[in-house]
Amino acid sequence: QVQLVESGGGSVQAGGSLRLSCAASGRTLRTYFVGWFRQAPGKEREFVARINFSGDLNTYYADSVKGRFTSSRDVAKNTVYLQMDRLKPEDTAVYYCAADPSGLGSNYHYWGQGTQVTVSS
């Protein structure tokens, strides 16, 4: 069993930056994939980024955020981060982190509660 808690959301003007944190407890994320997703009102949940917690060699980003968002992890803190730069109003959404215990990056069994990101123009 893994519990995930997102933090770091807030309001920022277009072009600004935020860093989201996803703190895990209950189990180490060492063998997990961790994904970032977002959902805006009236829209489907969409994939944002994925990181292999064992290292930085298998990080993948959606085209909409590629070059602007960077995911990383701190093994000692059992935490994954999403650095968001050059934010756009269309990035406004609730952001969720999720953990995939299968290690395949496609079975996100554990989800956090989400954190709101609002980008104003």
QUIVENMO-V295714 format. One record per residue. SS is DSSP state (2 for helix, 1 for strand, 0 for the rest). PSI is psi in whole degrees, 0 to 359 (none if undefined). Layout:
ss->(SS,SS)
psi->(PSI,PSI)
//
This chain:
ss->(0,0,1,1,1,1,1,0,0,1,1,1,1,0,0,0,0,1,1,1,1,1,1,1,1,0,0,0,0,0,0,0,1,1,1,1,1,1,1,0,0,0,0,0,0,1,1,1,1,1,1,1,0,0,0,0,0,0,0,1,1,0,0,0,0,0,0,0,1,1,1,1,1,1,0,0,0,0,1,1,1,1,1,1,0,0,0,0,2,2,2,0,1,1,1,1,1,1,1,1,0,0,0,0,0,0,0,0,0,1,1,0,0,0,1,1,1,1,1,1,0)
psi->(132,134,135,136,119,149,169,356,170,197,138,152,155,137,349,186,152,153,120,145,145,101,129,146,164,316,154,147,12,319,9,156,143,129,151,134,161,154,121,156,131,4,159,152,137,150,140,307,160,140,139,118,340,347,181,17,349,40,138,143,146,151,328,339,355,132,347,327,145,126,143,175,154,106,317,326,357,46,142,143,152,104,122,115,159,51,147,156,327,353,352,124,170,128,134,144,154,148,136,105,347,340,11,345,20,5,79,96,331,135,145,179,342,154,136,132,124,124,120,150,none)
//
